[in-house]
Amino acid sequence: MADNKRLLVKITRESLPQVKDKYPYLYLERGRLEIDDSSVKWIDCDGNVVRLPIASINCLLLGPGTSLTHEAVKVIATANCGLCWVGEDSLLYYASGISPTSDSRNFRRQMQLAADSKKSLEIARQLFAKRFPDMDLSGKTLKEMMGLEGQRVRSLYQTKAEYYQVGWKGRQYTPNKFELSDLTNQILTAANTALYGILCSSIHSMGYSPHMGFIHSGSPLPFVYDMADLYKEHLCIDLAFALTKEMAGMYDKHCVSSAFRERVIESDLLTQISSDISELLGGRKNAGRTGK
């Protein structure tokens, strides 16, 4: 289509909603993303067409059987909507697309903080303190804090198991062998992966890097894992034990997806992510869109 006849509506930084104002995510599988007039459209395997309000969606989780056009990627990136490639029902997290930003000040700040051992340790301490406010962390090393965290998390699993009267033998997950895990672990894996997708997109949207963490290291997305631990207790752990009791031994992907989505919206997760990252790193909430 000639440029003078293009029907795509130009999206400006000023017209984009903030990360905290967006819908958390949409999961899509077995279909195609294309451009139609002024919108991105989803065509499913049955030929049904749905136009997507990309500017107000934080992240698209693309499952098996999905394809998208080059033009669709351009429009999605311009709208600052994240793209994540995941396994069926978000059970595996494969990769994510990085939306270009106009301002790197948040990334530079994150890099400076991570490179300073004292400041990095202080941020790690703040992350632990948010989860365990009654824990005395003064003077403790990162290794010591991680040891204390491990004890608390194991205790949390056991407490939830007893509360919901669910058998629990510990956290178990083998990549690509989802079906070998027990029901509670399957739900945990699915919820965790969906949470990682939302966080990865949010972190990119705010102009930070998911690859530069303060607690986790040696993994693909350390900052995502740092932040995910703040929200897992309610969104993933409590959910997993609650649904285990309801499902009576049979994994129901639609039930898990629906229940997780409800908790994400109920807890206003995107607003919380934006607030927590800005508080921890002291950067600008929307540096990815506000100019230099």
C-alpha positions as CSV (number, residue, x, y, z in Angstrom):
1,M,0.0,0.0,0.0
2,A,1.4,3.4,-0.9
3,D,2.4,5.7,2.0
4,N,-0.2,8.3,1.1
5,K,-3.0,5.7,1.3
6,R,-1.8,3.9,4.5
7,L,-4.6,3.6,7.0
8,L,-2.5,2.8,10.1
9,V,-3.0,5.3,12.8
10,K,0.3,6.7,14.1
11,I,0.8,6.0,17.8
12,T,2.7,8.7,19.7
13,R,4.4,8.5,23.1
14,E,1.8,10.8,24.6
15,S,-1.1,8.7,23.4
16,L,0.2,5.4,24.9
17,P,-1.2,4.3,28.2
18,Q,1.3,3.6,31.0
19,V,2.4,0.1,31.8
20,K,0.2,0.1,35.0
21,D,-2.9,1.1,33.0
22,K,-2.7,-1.8,30.5
23,Y,-4.5,-5.1,30.4
24,P,-1.9,-7.7,31.7
25,Y,-1.7,-10.2,28.8
26,L,-3.4,-12.2,26.1
27,Y,-2.5,-15.8,25.3
28,L,-2.9,-16.8,21.7
29,E,-2.3,-20.1,19.9
30,R,-3.0,-21.7,16.5
31,G,-3.6,-18.6,14.5
32,R,-2.1,-15.6,12.8
33,L,-1.5,-11.9,13.6
34,E,-1.9,-9.5,10.7
35,I,-2.6,-5.9,10.0
36,D,-6.1,-4.9,8.9
37,D,-6.7,-1.2,8.2
38,S,-5.8,0.6,11.4
39,S,-5.6,-2.4,13.7
40,V,-3.8,-5.6,14.5
41,K,-6.1,-8.6,13.9
42,W,-6.0,-12.2,15.1
43,I,-7.2,-14.9,12.8
44,D,-7.7,-18.2,14.6
45,C,-7.6,-21.7,13.1
46,D,-11.4,-21.6,12.4
47,G,-11.1,-18.4,10.5
48,N,-12.6,-16.2,13.2
49,V,-11.2,-12.6,13.2
50,V,-10.6,-10.6,16.4
51,R,-9.2,-7.1,16.3
52,L,-6.8,-6.5,19.2
53,P,-6.4,-3.2,21.1
54,I,-2.7,-3.5,21.1
55,A,-1.9,-0.1,22.7
56,S,-3.8,-1.2,25.9
57,I,-2.3,-4.7,26.2
58,N,1.0,-5.2,28.1
59,C,2.0,-8.5,26.6
60,L,1.0,-11.0,23.9
61,L,2.0,-14.6,24.8
62,L,2.3,-16.5,21.6
63,G,1.7,-20.3,21.9
64,P,2.1,-23.2,19.4
65,G,0.9,-22.7,15.9
66,T,1.1,-18.9,15.9
67,S,2.5,-16.8,13.1
68,L,2.7,-13.1,12.5
69,T,3.6,-10.7,9.7
70,H,6.5,-8.3,9.7
71,E,4.0,-5.3,9.6
72,A,2.2,-6.7,12.7
73,V,5.5,-6.8,14.6
74,K,6.2,-3.2,13.7
75,V,2.8,-2.0,14.9
76,I,3.0,-4.1,18.1
77,A,6.5,-2.7,18.9
78,T,5.4,0.8,18.2
79,A,2.6,0.4,20.7
80,N,5.1,-0.8,23.3
81,C,3.3,-4.2,23.6
82,G,5.6,-7.0,24.5
83,L,5.8,-10.3,22.5
84,C,6.7,-13.5,24.3
85,W,7.0,-17.0,22.7
86,V,5.8,-19.7,25.1
87,G,4.8,-23.3,25.1
88,E,1.2,-24.6,25.1
89,D,-0.8,-22.7,27.7
90,S,2.3,-20.8,28.7
91,L,3.9,-23.9,30.3
92,L,7.3,-23.1,28.9
93,Y,8.9,-19.7,28.3
94,Y,11.1,-19.6,25.2
95,A,11.9,-16.0,24.3
96,S,10.7,-12.5,24.1
97,G,10.9,-9.6,21.7
98,I,12.5,-6.3,22.9
99,S,10.5,-3.2,22.0
100,P,12.8,-0.3,21.0
101,T,12.8,2.6,23.5
102,S,13.6,6.2,23.0
103,D,15.4,6.6,26.3
104,S,18.0,4.4,28.0
105,R,18.3,6.3,31.3
106,N,16.6,3.6,33.3
107,F,18.8,0.9,31.8
108,R,21.9,2.9,32.5
109,R,20.8,3.4,36.1
110,Q,20.1,-0.3,36.5
111,M,23.5,-1.1,35.0
112,Q,25.3,1.3,37.4
113,L,23.5,-0.1,40.4
114,A,24.2,-3.7,39.5
115,A,27.9,-2.9,38.9
116,D,28.2,-1.4,42.4
117,S,28.5,-4.3,44.9
118,K,27.3,-2.2,47.8
119,K,24.3,-0.8,46.0
120,S,23.5,-4.1,44.4
121,L,23.5,-5.8,47.8
122,E,21.2,-3.1,49.3
123,I,18.7,-3.6,46.5
124,A,18.8,-7.3,47.1
125,R,18.2,-6.6,50.8
126,Q,15.2,-4.4,49.9
127,L,13.7,-7.2,47.7
128,F,14.0,-9.7,50.6
129,A,12.6,-7.2,53.1
130,K,9.5,-6.7,50.9
131,R,8.7,-10.4,51.2
132,F,9.8,-11.0,54.7
133,P,9.4,-7.7,56.6
134,D,9.9,-9.4,60.0
135,M,13.3,-10.8,59.1
136,D,16.4,-9.1,60.4
137,L,18.6,-8.7,57.4
138,S,21.0,-6.1,58.7
139,G,24.7,-7.0,57.9
140,K,23.8,-10.2,56.1
141,T,25.5,-11.3,52.9
142,L,23.5,-12.2,49.8
143,K,24.3,-15.9,50.4
144,E,23.0,-15.7,54.0
145,M,19.8,-13.9,52.9
146,M,19.2,-16.5,50.1
147,G,19.7,-19.3,52.7
148,L,17.1,-17.7,55.0
149,E,14.7,-17.2,52.0
150,G,15.0,-20.9,51.2
151,Q,13.9,-21.9,54.6
152,R,10.9,-19.4,54.5
153,V,9.8,-20.6,51.1
154,R,9.9,-24.3,52.1
155,S,7.9,-23.4,55.2
156,L,5.4,-21.5,53.0
157,Y,4.8,-24.5,50.8
158,Q,4.2,-26.7,53.8
159,T,1.9,-24.2,55.4
160,K,-0.2,-23.9,52.2
161,A,-0.3,-27.7,51.8
162,E,-1.6,-28.0,55.4
163,Y,-4.1,-25.2,55.0
164,Y,-5.6,-26.6,51.8
165,Q,-5.1,-30.2,53.0
166,V,-3.1,-31.2,49.9
167,G,-0.2,-33.7,49.9
168,W,3.2,-32.1,49.2
169,K,6.5,-33.7,48.4
170,G,8.4,-30.6,47.4
171,R,8.9,-28.5,44.3
172,Q,9.7,-30.7,41.3
173,Y,10.0,-29.7,37.6
174,T,11.8,-31.3,34.7
175,P,12.0,-29.2,31.5
176,N,9.9,-30.7,28.7
177,K,8.4,-33.3,31.0
178,F,5.5,-31.3,32.4
179,E,3.2,-34.3,32.7
180,L,5.6,-36.2,35.0
181,S,5.1,-33.6,37.8
182,D,2.2,-33.9,40.3
183,L,-0.8,-31.7,39.9
184,T,0.3,-28.9,42.3
185,N,3.7,-28.7,40.6
186,Q,2.0,-28.5,37.2
187,I,-0.1,-25.6,38.3
188,L,2.9,-23.9,39.8
189,T,4.9,-24.3,36.5
190,A,2.1,-22.8,34.4
191,A,1.4,-19.9,36.7
192,N,5.2,-19.1,37.1
193,T,5.7,-19.1,33.4
194,A,2.8,-16.7,32.7
195,L,4.1,-14.4,35.4
196,Y,7.6,-14.4,33.8
197,G,6.0,-13.3,30.5
198,I,4.1,-10.4,32.1
199,L,7.2,-9.3,34.0
200,C,9.5,-9.5,31.0
201,S,7.2,-7.4,29.0
202,S,6.7,-4.8,31.8
203,I,10.5,-4.5,32.5
204,H,11.2,-3.9,28.8
205,S,8.4,-1.4,28.6
206,M,9.8,0.6,31.4
207,G,13.2,0.7,29.7
208,Y,15.0,-1.8,32.0
209,S,16.7,-5.0,31.2
210,P,15.4,-8.4,32.4
211,H,19.0,-9.8,32.0
212,M,20.6,-7.8,34.9
213,G,19.4,-8.9,38.3
214,F,20.4,-8.3,42.0
215,I,19.7,-11.7,43.6
216,H,19.6,-14.2,40.8
217,S,22.5,-14.8,38.4
218,G,23.6,-17.4,35.9
219,S,20.1,-17.6,34.4
220,P,18.5,-16.0,31.3
221,L,16.2,-13.6,33.0
222,P,17.6,-12.8,36.5
223,F,15.8,-9.5,37.1
224,V,12.5,-11.2,36.0
225,Y,13.1,-13.9,38.6
226,D,14.1,-11.2,41.2
227,M,10.8,-9.4,40.7
228,A,8.6,-12.6,40.3
229,D,9.5,-13.7,43.8
230,L,7.6,-10.6,45.1
231,Y,4.3,-11.8,43.7
232,K,4.5,-15.6,43.6
233,E,3.0,-16.3,47.0
234,H,-0.4,-15.1,46.1
235,L,-0.4,-15.4,42.3
236,C,1.3,-18.8,42.0
237,I,1.8,-20.7,45.3
238,D,-1.5,-20.1,47.0
239,L,-3.3,-20.5,43.6
240,A,-1.6,-23.9,43.0
241,F,-2.6,-25.4,46.3
242,A,-6.1,-23.9,46.1
243,L,-6.7,-25.3,42.6
244,T,-5.2,-28.7,43.5
245,K,-8.0,-29.2,46.0
246,E,-10.6,-28.1,43.4
247,M,-9.4,-30.2,40.5
248,A,-9.4,-33.6,42.2
249,G,-6.3,-34.9,40.5
250,M,-7.0,-33.8,36.9
251,Y,-5.1,-30.8,35.4
252,D,-7.5,-28.3,33.7
253,K,-5.6,-25.8,31.7
254,H,-8.6,-23.5,31.2
255,C,-9.3,-23.4,34.9
256,V,-5.7,-22.6,35.7
257,S,-5.5,-19.8,33.1
258,S,-8.8,-18.3,34.2
259,A,-8.0,-18.4,37.9
260,F,-4.5,-16.9,37.3
261,R,-5.8,-14.1,35.1
262,E,-8.4,-13.2,37.8
263,R,-5.7,-12.9,40.5
264,V,-3.5,-10.8,38.2
265,I,-6.3,-8.4,37.6
266,E,-7.6,-8.4,41.1
267,S,-4.1,-7.6,42.5
268,D,-3.6,-4.8,40.0
269,L,-0.3,-6.5,39.1
270,L,0.9,-4.0,36.5
271,T,0.5,-1.0,38.8
272,Q,2.4,-2.9,41.5
273,I,5.2,-3.9,39.1
274,S,5.6,-0.3,38.0
275,S,5.6,1.0,41.6
276,D,8.0,-1.6,43.0
277,I,10.6,-1.3,40.2
278,S,10.6,2.5,40.5
279,E,10.9,2.3,44.3
280,L,13.8,-0.2,44.1
281,L,15.8,1.4,41.3
282,G,14.7,5.0,41.6
283,G,14.3,5.5,37.9
284,R,11.5,7.0,35.8
285,K,8.4,4.9,35.5
286,N,8.0,5.5,31.8
287,A,11.5,6.2,30.5
288,G,10.8,3.9,27.5
289,R,8.3,6.4,26.2
290,T,9.0,9.9,27.6
291,G,11.9,11.0,25.5
292,K,15.5,11.8,26.3
